[in-house]
Amino acid sequence: MGLFDSIAGNLLGSVLGGGQSGSGLAKLASDVMSGNHGELSTEVSGLLSSVGGIDGLVQKAQQGGLGEVVGSWVGTGENQPITSEQVTQLLGSDVIQHVASKFGIDVNQAAPLVATMLPAIISKLTPDGQVSPDAHNVDAVHAAIGSLVQGGGLMKLLGGLLGGSKPA
C-alpha cells in the first residue's frame, strides 16, 4: 500500500473514531487500510460458514424475500443495496451484535457497516457470477478484502458510511 493510502486510512480512521486512536471503527478502518484485515477476514468467513457459505446466504435471502438483492451481489451486474434493517433481518440481530462486540463498535454502527461491506465482499468472491465451493474460506475472503483496499473501493464504501456517495 502506498503512502497516500496509508495517510487516507489514518485520516478515515480518525474521522470514524472521532480522533480516538485504537477505538471501534477507527481501529477497524486503520487496520484494514494498512493491510491488517485478518480479523475482519476471519469474521466474514465465519459469518458465511455459519449460513452455509454464499449459496446458503442466497438461499436464506430467498426465504426472507431478499433473494433478488443478495443474488445481485453474486451476479455480474450492479450490486443492489441492502439496508441496515434488511441485513439485520437476513443475518439476525445476534450476528450484528456479535460484529459490534467483536470490533468494539456500537450496534447502530455495526449494521450499516455490514450492509455496506458484505455486498462488495460477496461480489469480489464471485467475480464471474459463480460460487466456488471454497469462496467463503478465510484466504478467499482475505484476498477479496485486499482487492477492495487495493482498488480504492474500500475508501468509497467507508466514505458512504460517513455520508458521502456510495459507489455504483
C-alpha positions in Angstrom: 0.0 0.0 0.0 1.3 3.4 -0.9 1.9 6.4 1.3 -1.3 8.1 0.1 -3.4 5.1 1.0 -1.8 4.9 4.5 -2.5 8.6 5.1 -6.0 8.3 3.8 -6.6 5.2 6.0 -5.3 7.0 9.1 -7.4 10.1 8.3 -10.5 8.0 7.7 -9.8 6.1 10.9 -9.6 9.3 13.0 -12.8 10.7 11.4 -14.7 7.4 12.1 -13.4 7.2 15.6 -13.6 10.9 16.5 -9.8 11.1 16.8 -9.6 8.4 19.4 -6.9 6.0 18.1 -7.5 2.4 18.7 -11.2 2.6 19.2 -14.0 0.9 17.3 -14.5 2.0 13.7 -11.2 4.0 13.8 -9.2 0.9 14.6 -11.0 -1.3 12.1 -10.6 1.2 9.3 -6.9 1.8 10.2 -6.2 -2.0 10.4 -8.0 -2.7 7.1 -6.4 0.1 5.2 -2.9 -0.8 6.5 -3.4 -4.4 5.2 -4.1 -5.9 8.6 -7.5 -7.3 7.8 -7.1 -10.9 9.1 -9.6 -10.4 11.9 -12.2 -9.0 9.6 -11.5 -11.8 7.1 -11.9 -14.4 9.8 -15.2 -12.8 11.0 -16.7 -12.6 7.4 -15.6 -16.1 6.6 -17.1 -17.4 9.9 -20.3 -15.5 9.2 -20.6 -17.0 5.7 -19.7 -20.5 7.0 -22.5 -20.2 9.7 -25.1 -19.8 7.0 -23.8 -22.5 4.7 -21.5 -20.4 2.6 -22.5 -18.0 -0.1 -25.1 -20.4 -1.5 -26.6 -20.7 1.9 -26.7 -16.9 2.3 -28.5 -16.7 -1.1 -31.0 -19.4 -0.1 -31.6 -17.7 3.3 -32.2 -14.4 1.5 -34.6 -16.0 -0.9 -36.6 -17.4 2.0 -36.7 -13.9 3.6 -37.7 -12.1 0.5 -34.2 -10.7 -0.2 -33.2 -13.2 -2.9 -33.0 -10.6 -5.7 -30.9 -8.3 -3.6 -28.3 -10.9 -2.4 -28.4 -12.6 -5.8 -27.3 -9.3 -7.4 -24.1 -9.5 -5.3 -23.2 -12.9 -6.8 -24.2 -11.9 -10.4 -22.1 -9.9 -12.7 -24.3 -6.8 -12.8 -24.6 -3.9 -10.3 -25.0 -4.8 -6.6 -28.3 -3.9 -5.2 -28.0 -2.2 -1.8 -29.3 -3.6 1.4 -30.4 -1.5 4.3 -29.3 -1.9 7.9 -32.7 -3.3 8.8 -32.6 -5.8 6.0 -29.2 -7.1 6.8 -30.2 -7.5 10.4 -33.3 -9.4 9.2 -31.2 -11.5 6.9 -28.4 -12.4 9.4 -30.1 -11.9 12.7 -29.7 -9.4 15.4 -27.4 -11.8 17.3 -24.9 -11.7 14.4 -25.0 -7.9 14.2 -24.5 -7.7 18.0 -21.5 -10.1 17.7 -19.9 -7.9 15.0 -20.4 -4.9 17.2 -18.9 -6.6 20.2 -16.0 -8.1 18.2 -14.9 -4.8 16.8 -15.8 -2.6 19.8 -18.4 -0.6 18.0 -22.0 0.3 18.7 -24.6 -2.0 17.3 -26.0 1.1 15.4 -22.6 1.3 13.6 -22.3 -2.5 13.0 -25.5 -2.9 10.9 -24.6 -0.2 8.4 -21.0 -1.4 8.3 -22.2 -5.0 7.4 -24.8 -3.7 5.0 -22.1 -1.7 3.2 -19.3 -4.2 3.2 -21.0 -7.5 2.7 -22.3 -6.9 -0.8 -18.9 -5.7 -2.0 -17.1 -8.7 -0.4 -19.6 -11.2 -1.9 -19.2 -9.5 -5.3 -15.4 -9.9 -5.1 -15.7 -13.5 -4.1 -17.9 -14.3 -7.1 -16.4 -12.2 -9.9 -17.8 -14.3 -12.7 -21.2 -14.8 -11.1 -20.3 -18.3 -10.0 -19.8 -19.5 -6.4 -16.8 -21.8 -5.9 -17.1 -24.3 -3.0 -14.2 -22.5 -1.1 -15.3 -19.0 -1.9 -16.1 -18.3 1.8 -12.8 -19.6 3.3 -10.6 -17.2 5.2 -8.0 -17.0 2.4 -10.5 -16.1 -0.2 -12.2 -13.5 2.0 -8.8 -12.1 2.9 -8.0 -11.7 -0.8 -11.4 -10.2 -1.6 -10.9 -7.5 1.1 -7.4 -6.9 0.0 -8.7 -6.4 -3.6 -11.2 -3.8 -2.3 -8.4 -2.0 -0.4 -6.0 -2.0 -3.4 -8.7 -0.9 -5.9 -9.7 2.0 -3.7 -13.2 0.5 -3.3 -13.0 0.3 0.4 -12.4 4.0 0.8 -15.5 4.6 -1.3 -17.6 2.2 0.7 -16.5 3.6 4.1 -16.9 7.1 2.7 -20.5 6.2 2.1 -20.9 5.4 5.8 -19.8 8.9 6.5 -22.5 10.5 4.3 -20.5 10.5 1.1 -21.8 8.9 -2.1 -21.7 5.1 -2.4 -20.2 3.5 -5.4 -22.5 2.4 -8.2 
